[in-house]
Amino acid sequence: MFGWFRRDKRRPDLEGDIVPLTSLRPGQRGLIVDVKGGRRLGERLAALGVRPGKKVTKVSSMLLGGPVTVEVDRAQVAIGHHMAARIFVDVSIK
């Protein structure tokens, strides 16, 4: 019923300050370390410039599962909420 109750159960075990892109606050930066998804998701994100090793800044997000806007290589990209939840970012890297 409520997504935040299940979130911790579905979240893979990750170490350190690695969090899903959806949990960043606007203006917060990090380094993409992993994309949990199939080949098509990886190709789609790579075409947008979102791939492991890239620094990303969250610009904004919408309520109730709307798109997440991020900045990668000085370009703003809007990503669906479910796609953004599969992108894991290390926020300890400045």
Short mmCIF file of the C-alpha atoms (twelve columns), coordinates in Angstrom:
data_MODEL
# 
_entry.id   MODEL 
# 
loop_
_atom_site.group_PDB 
_atom_site.id 
_atom_site.type_symbol 
_atom_site.label_atom_id 
_atom_site.label_alt_id 
_atom_site.label_comp_id 
_atom_site.label_asym_id 
_atom_site.label_seq_id 
_atom_site.Cartn_x 
_atom_site.Cartn_y 
_atom_site.Cartn_z 
_atom_site.pdbx_PDB_model_num 
ATOM 1  C CA . MET A 1  0.000  0.000  0.000   1 
ATOM 2  C CA . PHE A 2  2.621  2.551  1.050   1 
ATOM 3  C CA . GLY A 3  5.880  2.404  -0.897  1 
ATOM 4  C CA . TRP A 4  8.145  3.574  1.913   1 
ATOM 5  C CA . PHE A 5  7.305  0.512  4.042   1 
ATOM 6  C CA . ARG A 6  8.621  -1.858 1.388   1 
ATOM 7  C CA . ARG A 7  11.571 0.234  0.258   1 
ATOM 8  C CA . ASP A 8  14.043 -1.182 2.794   1 
ATOM 9  C CA . LYS A 9  13.096 -4.769 1.954   1 
ATOM 10 C CA . ARG A 10 13.648 -4.288 -1.768  1 
ATOM 11 C CA . ARG A 11 16.848 -2.275 -1.429  1 
ATOM 12 C CA . PRO A 12 19.976 -4.333 -2.084  1 
ATOM 13 C CA . ASP A 13 22.655 -4.477 0.599   1 
ATOM 14 C CA . LEU A 14 25.091 -1.705 -0.218  1 
ATOM 15 C CA . GLU A 15 27.982 -0.379 1.821   1 
ATOM 16 C CA . GLY A 16 28.917 3.115  2.905   1 
ATOM 17 C CA . ASP A 17 27.174 6.167  1.594   1 
ATOM 18 C CA . ILE A 18 25.693 4.523  -1.489  1 
ATOM 19 C CA . VAL A 19 22.038 5.441  -1.914  1 
ATOM 20 C CA . PRO A 20 19.443 5.352  -4.698  1 
ATOM 21 C CA . LEU A 21 19.281 8.473  -6.827  1 
ATOM 22 C CA . THR A 22 15.716 9.072  -5.666  1 
ATOM 23 C CA . SER A 23 16.850 9.610  -2.059  1 
ATOM 24 C CA . LEU A 24 19.173 12.525 -2.853  1 
ATOM 25 C CA . ARG A 25 18.011 16.042 -2.034  1 
ATOM 26 C CA . PRO A 26 17.950 18.722 -4.754  1 
ATOM 27 C CA . GLY A 27 21.449 20.158 -5.160  1 
ATOM 28 C CA . GLN A 28 23.146 17.094 -3.679  1 
ATOM 29 C CA . ARG A 29 25.924 15.496 -5.739  1 
ATOM 30 C CA . GLY A 30 27.372 12.048 -6.059  1 
ATOM 31 C CA . LEU A 31 29.136 9.530  -8.260  1 
ATOM 32 C CA . ILE A 32 27.119 6.859  -10.045 1 
ATOM 33 C CA . VAL A 33 28.479 3.479  -8.944  1 
ATOM 34 C CA . ASP A 34 25.882 0.994  -10.180 1 
ATOM 35 C CA . VAL A 35 22.725 0.575  -12.221 1 
ATOM 36 C CA . LYS A 36 20.552 -2.331 -11.090 1 
ATOM 37 C CA . GLY A 37 18.569 -3.336 -14.114 1 
ATOM 38 C CA . GLY A 38 18.571 -5.203 -17.352 1 
ATOM 39 C CA . ARG A 39 20.451 -4.566 -20.545 1 
ATOM 40 C CA . ARG A 40 17.770 -2.303 -22.018 1 
ATOM 41 C CA . LEU A 41 17.748 -0.057 -18.952 1 
ATOM 42 C CA . GLY A 42 21.528 0.238  -19.056 1 
ATOM 43 C CA . GLU A 43 21.494 1.091  -22.758 1 
ATOM 44 C CA . ARG A 44 18.721 3.658  -22.319 1 
ATOM 45 C CA . LEU A 45 20.541 5.406  -19.481 1 
ATOM 46 C CA . ALA A 46 23.883 5.257  -21.319 1 
ATOM 47 C CA . ALA A 47 22.241 6.992  -24.286 1 
ATOM 48 C CA . LEU A 48 21.225 9.784  -21.897 1 
ATOM 49 C CA . GLY A 49 24.793 9.988  -20.518 1 
ATOM 50 C CA . VAL A 50 23.899 8.387  -17.180 1 
ATOM 51 C CA . ARG A 51 26.382 5.568  -16.537 1 
ATOM 52 C CA . PRO A 52 28.697 4.364  -13.761 1 
ATOM 53 C CA . GLY A 53 31.653 6.656  -13.159 1 
ATOM 54 C CA . LYS A 54 29.782 9.868  -13.976 1 
ATOM 55 C CA . LYS A 55 29.216 12.633 -11.437 1 
ATOM 56 C CA . VAL A 56 25.582 13.586 -11.104 1 
ATOM 57 C CA . THR A 57 23.694 16.411 -9.383  1 
ATOM 58 C CA . LYS A 58 20.025 16.083 -8.538  1 
ATOM 59 C CA . VAL A 59 18.181 19.169 -9.759  1 
ATOM 60 C CA . SER A 60 14.593 18.374 -8.785  1 
ATOM 61 C CA . SER A 61 11.975 15.690 -8.398  1 
ATOM 62 C CA . MET A 62 8.211  15.578 -8.470  1 
ATOM 63 C CA . LEU A 63 5.811  14.224 -5.886  1 
ATOM 64 C CA . LEU A 64 4.129  10.838 -6.062  1 
ATOM 65 C CA . GLY A 65 6.650  9.087  -8.300  1 
ATOM 66 C CA . GLY A 66 7.078  11.749 -10.958 1 
ATOM 67 C CA . PRO A 67 10.258 12.281 -12.967 1 
ATOM 68 C CA . VAL A 68 13.632 13.040 -11.371 1 
ATOM 69 C CA . THR A 69 15.733 15.728 -13.057 1 
ATOM 70 C CA . VAL A 70 19.511 15.347 -12.818 1 
ATOM 71 C CA . GLU A 71 22.483 17.167 -14.275 1 
ATOM 72 C CA . VAL A 72 25.182 15.083 -15.963 1 
ATOM 73 C CA . ASP A 73 28.004 16.685 -17.972 1 
ATOM 74 C CA . ARG A 74 26.325 20.124 -17.848 1 
ATOM 75 C CA . ALA A 75 23.143 18.708 -19.388 1 
ATOM 76 C CA . GLN A 76 19.862 18.244 -17.536 1 
ATOM 77 C CA . VAL A 77 18.134 14.908 -18.015 1 
ATOM 78 C CA . ALA A 78 14.683 13.854 -16.771 1 
ATOM 79 C CA . ILE A 79 14.474 10.218 -15.673 1 
ATOM 80 C CA . GLY A 80 11.388 8.312  -14.570 1 
ATOM 81 C CA . HIS A 81 11.101 7.665  -10.845 1 
ATOM 82 C CA . HIS A 82 11.359 3.882  -11.159 1 
ATOM 83 C CA . MET A 83 14.424 4.171  -13.396 1 
ATOM 84 C CA . ALA A 84 16.050 6.605  -10.955 1 
ATOM 85 C CA . ALA A 85 15.401 4.189  -8.073  1 
ATOM 86 C CA . ARG A 86 17.654 1.653  -9.834  1 
ATOM 87 C CA . ILE A 87 20.598 4.067  -10.090 1 
ATOM 88 C CA . PHE A 88 22.885 3.930  -7.045  1 
ATOM 89 C CA . VAL A 89 25.069 6.906  -6.171  1 
ATOM 90 C CA . ASP A 90 28.009 7.308  -3.763  1 
ATOM 91 C CA . VAL A 91 27.400 10.590 -1.963  1 
ATOM 92 C CA . SER A 92 30.654 10.520 0.031   1 
ATOM 93 C CA . ILE A 93 32.674 11.452 -3.072  1 
ATOM 94 C CA . LYS A 94 32.854 15.212 -3.574  1 
# 
